[in-house]
Amino acid sequence: RARASTLKGVPVPASRAPSIIDEYPNLADLAAYAEGDTYMPGVSELRVKECDRIEATEAGLKACGVQAESGGDWLRVFGRGAAGVPGGARVKTHADHRIAMSFLTLGLAADDPVEIDDGAMIATSFPTFRTLMTDLGAAIEPA
């Protein structure tokens, strides 16, 4: 059974990092909508993926009006709660499919549309992503 509630910021135990390492960009985007901050330690592996995903996620969040900060192996997102996420930014993906998908997802609920600089790589890892997003109400248009 599922029911709606308000998202709340949480400390994510570093012990969880190995099993969800690729999901942290999406977790950070969800944290942007939460009440309070979400602290994610033990994520240094994100620095050596297709791009430095900690840096890319922090920069994208800031561009969308969300306060975030990071260190060598951690990321903190200061959730905006009821204020929502302003959006209205063009996010640099660094040719990383997970960064591209996470910020398109963030844009679903943002006040203003979120654009990405490149989405070509998404089809390689998730060929049905665009269809799924369109079914959820997204309007994804080529730049």
Beta strands, then each sheet from edge to edge (+ up, - down):
strand 1: 35-41
strand 2: 68-71
strand 3: 74-80
strand 4: 90-91
strand 5: 115-116
sheet 1: 1+ 3- 2+
sheet 2: 4+ 5+
end
